[in-house]
Amino acid sequence: MIVEQSAGVQELVEQALRETGHRILVTQNALEVLDVARRVRIDLVVIDLDSEPGLVDEIRSSQPDLRLLYVSDRTDEQPADSEHNPPLLTPFSLDELRMAIAELLERSESEASGGAGTGP
């Protein structure tokens, strides 16, 4: 799911995800995001760091294991869980976006399988 205010960033993210075969939901509406999160399993949300306050907490109440990729044009602001998910700073390339998405999804799969390949 893509939750982004900038049409240019939204199009870039959508293009990168579609090229890798992912199904994409795109919105700028917080109520729509919450409605979808309650009805559909979402693997990853690409979300503007400046999105509506509390939106991430609301989404996570329905889907606690959801992966988030924050995008931002500001270097002075970090998400609450920045130690796990630092924001992807705009402008970014399609390759940078693809790598960030792949890393988050791989980490999710690794954790779901019990952290295979990690130390004691």
Stockholm file with secondary structure:
# STOCKHOLM 1.0

chainA/1-120         MIVEQSAGVQELVEQALRETGHRILVTQNALEVLDVARRVRIDLVVIDLDSEPGLVDEIRSSQPDLRLLYVSDRTDEQPADSEHNPPLLTPFSLDELRMAIAELLERSESEASGGAGTGP
#=GR chainA/1-120 SS CEECSCHHHHHHHHHHHHHTTCCCCEESCHHHHHHHHHHSCCSEEEEETTSCTTHHHHHHHHCTTCEEEEEESCSSCCCTTTTTCCCEESSCCHHHHHHHHHHHHHHHHHHHTTCTTCCC
#=GC SS_cons         CEECSCHHHHHHHHHHHHHTTCCCCEESCHHHHHHHHHHSCCSEEEEETTSCTTHHHHHHHHCTTCEEEEEESCSSCCCTTTTTCCCEESSCCHHHHHHHHHHHHHHHHHHHTTCTTCCC
//
